[in-house]
Amino acid sequence: MATSAISRRQFVKGAGALMVSFSFFGEASRLLAQSESFFAGDPQATTLDSWLSIAPDGTVTVFTSKVDLGTGVVTALSQIVAEELDVPFEKIHMETGDTSNTIDQAATVGSRTIERGGPQLRQAAAAARQQLLVLASSSLEAPVEALVVTNGVVSVANNPAKKISYGDLIGGRHFNLKIAATGTGWDMIVAPDAKAKEHKDYKIVGTSVPRVDLPPKFTGEFVYTPDVRVPGMLHGRVVRPAVVNSKPTNVDESSIAHIPGVVKVVQEGNFVGVVAQTEWSAIQAAKTLKVTWSTPGTKLPANRAELDDYLKNTKSFRERAVANKGNPDTALPQASKTFEATYRWPFQLHGMIGPSCAVADVSGDKVTIWAGSQGTFNTRKQVADMLNLPEKNVRVIYRESAGCYGRLSPDDVPQDAALMSRAVGKPVRVQWSREDEHGWEPKGPAQLMTAKAGVDAQGNLVAWDFLDRSLPWTTTGMVLLASRQIGMKPKAQGNPNGTDGGGEIYSVDNQRVVAAAIPWLHPDPTPLRTSNLRAPGDLARSFASESFIDEVAAGVGVDPVKFRLKYLAGNKRPTEVLIAATQKFGWQERPSSAGKSTGPIATGRGVAVANRSNTMTAAVAEVEVDKRTGKVIVKRVVLAHDCGLIVNPDGLTNQIEGNVIQGVSRTLMEAVEFDANGVKNLDWATYPVIRYSEVPEVDVVLVNRKDMQPLGGGEPSIVPVPAAVTNAVFDAIGVRLREVPLTPERVLHAINARPSAARVA
């Protein structure tokens, strides 16, 4: 499929929404013939026309930097705009992720698209509706208060024959309206004075509108990033060393002289790549090219034990106290019984089914990139910095990739493609291999968590002390692979791995919960560089804290749901999701592991509650454990979800089901294996993910709070899954596992080494 770059002006012209700067200028085509620079410069947040346009046929084009990663957010955002404008949903067209056409609303991460980007579009649409009513008032000779809108047609309330459509009012022309806009990215507030609809009047928001992206995906017509083709395009592959801080001491180009179609070996600093006329020639050349690499002076930890020692004994560079009240240091020694345990979370892959891919066209000092980046404006800056160009000279056009969950927030491959395109003077498509992706993608960081708790003589929880130690995201605030290889240096320590994530939901008189960011063990990037992976930080923290509160409940012989409810007192929303999930599951009150099976197959149930970015979730898992082999099968998961007002119930349910499935996979089987030389599992055989036959039954309970603003639904529902599954395993076999994944070998070893309990004093 041919894809070529078009300007905002050309896009709007092709869509039929011909725009003019002021209404009295007349047709845009006439003005554009006089001035090719009419649309020069970036869109401005304070100009309504930068947010949306209306064509003569009433079609509404919405411009947003937010992108759909396969989560259905474009459908939900379309609902929000259609609702505010009172137009049919099918009249909305979303233009997403193109840096030349959109305002930078920040990257599509953190489940913030509906929560933060939704209100920005809603208010812009409300401002447009308000202006349209002013225009209609003049046209229909009726006061604004007397007008009503139905399906994009404005009429007089007591005289419906007097009417005019949005298309007739303004179709093909500019609004020419300045609106208020303050802040940037997530924090941008748009048109705050525009009066939006009351929630009680919603007709489109809150309904299960079918996702707009699915039909072309089902028919194979959808254009993913690997499908992008541009005229004259060549193909490139990067030749990787064992670790990124190795240097090429010799590149023998004669070793690929026999491969037809090779155009150029690109070497710049430590970066080595090949460009060829076909993808197959590029693959063969990259495999065959003889490169001698230097031995790096730094090594990775040799194993998990060495990593844990490093995490435990290295001073953090930032700490965040999620909760801090009373004095746990005093309360713990005074407790009648104390509990202490350590939990381990591994490096994990994003595991994109389709490896990274991008197309770059570097033509002089102008660059166009087609990529699946979660933050196209971030990618624009990264490419511009690497090529030493102004950001305005780089255009990034979004094309969806094969699922990313944070992987394409630091999108490496556009830089690879840009370097090679600059070297050959033609567009270059770079497709990473599976080995590239598994080996070099930035992993979700490993975490080490320690927990202490104390109870009084009556079994009441009187002290809680929890510390999470984790590595930073080395790709945030630092340069990406290609930039680093050509000599760019990092300017920051990296983001402290989501230490500003979920809040504490339980209340204990003496309570300390701290998330500590541990600096990476040396400044050079490694195959174990790190970045955000779905629900970063919170997934491991919830696994540890929800497992530990389960341990304490079991230690005092109290049902785990009853125990949690006691310390959720006054916290309405997590209490209600916990009750909703357990009622749907059919929870029967009893202490954990009290119902242990005597046969070879043990069954158990486990529960967990979580708060990610103020979205509340609760999960109940039912498992079977084969005590002969250690294999765990998750049979059923009930997930209750409260993200405030629900925009699209079916779309949200899709997200929850996917989160549960991925959560089970990450709990049972996913871990990056490494040694001092690098990553060891470079294919699906050595890094297994869940198969269709292993997918549990998923029951979803939606808690719709129509009086609230919508919150995030993209990742919160994965957070309680690992703890719920692990607690169910404990309930089944009476053995506590404190390290993920729960592989058969690990479970069987725990069974044979029982008893396992938090150290109790």
Summary of the structure (lengths in Angstrom):
residues: 761
radius of gyration: 27.9
end to end distance: 67.5
largest distance: 86.0
contacts: 2740
relative contact order: 0.11
helix: 32%
strand: 24%
